[in-house]
Amino acid sequence: MSDLNKIYGDAKRLRDELALKVHLGSRDVQDQWAQLEQRWKEFEGKAKLERSAKDVQAAVEILGSELQRLQTHSSGAPVV
């Protein structure tokens, strides 16, 4: 598991636990929770973006390998 996935999992678990406590808590705590929820959504969006970037990087690497193979093939060498 990558560091980002571990941090994300730990943060999500803590968030879930706090959500229950906030539901049972005072109005002040609920207001603070609302602010934290907004920050959570921002974090979650950034985490998804980073995972997407890694997926794109992997796809580009595969595409690059395939292009190199095609280039080798087009020059008359056997395709591996």
C-alpha positions in Angstrom: 0.0 0.0 0.0 1.4 3.4 -0.9 1.9 6.1 1.6 -0.9 8.1 0.1 -3.3 5.2 0.3 -2.4 4.6 4.0 -2.8 8.2 4.9 -6.1 8.3 3.0 -7.4 5.2 4.7 -6.3 6.4 8.2 -7.9 9.8 7.6 -11.1 8.2 6.3 -11.4 5.9 9.3 -10.9 8.9 11.7 -13.4 10.9 9.8 -16.0 8.2 10.0 -15.4 7.9 13.8 -15.7 11.7 14.3 -18.8 11.9 12.1 -20.7 9.8 14.7 -19.4 11.8 17.6 -20.3 15.1 15.9 -23.8 13.8 15.2 -24.2 13.4 18.9 -22.3 16.6 19.8 -23.1 20.3 20.3 -23.9 22.9 17.7 -20.3 24.4 18.0 -18.8 21.0 17.2 -21.2 20.5 14.3 -20.1 23.9 12.9 -16.5 22.9 13.2 -17.3 19.6 11.5 -18.9 21.3 8.6 -15.7 23.3 8.0 -13.6 20.1 8.2 -16.0 18.3 5.8 -15.3 21.0 3.2 -11.5 20.5 3.7 -12.0 16.7 3.5 -13.7 17.1 0.1 -10.8 19.1 -1.1 -8.3 16.6 0.2 -10.3 13.7 -1.4 -10.3 15.4 -4.7 -6.6 16.0 -4.6 -6.0 12.4 -3.6 -8.1 11.1 -6.6 -6.2 13.5 -8.9 -2.9 12.1 -7.8 -4.1 8.5 -8.3 -5.3 9.5 -11.7 -2.0 11.0 -12.6 -0.2 7.8 -11.6 -2.6 5.9 -13.9 -1.9 8.2 -16.7 1.8 7.9 -16.2 1.5 4.1 -16.3 -0.5 4.3 -19.5 2.0 6.6 -21.1 4.8 4.2 -20.2 3.0 1.3 -21.8 2.2 3.4 -24.9 5.9 4.4 -25.1 7.0 0.8 -25.0 4.5 -0.2 -27.7 5.7 2.7 -29.9 9.3 1.6 -29.5 8.3 -1.9 -30.4 6.5 -0.6 -33.5 9.5 1.5 -34.5 11.8 -1.5 -34.1 9.4 -3.6 -36.2 9.1 -0.9 -38.9 12.9 -0.8 -39.3 12.9 -4.5 -40.3 13.9 -6.0 -36.9 11.6 -8.7 -35.4 9.0 -7.5 -32.9 9.6 -8.8 -29.4 
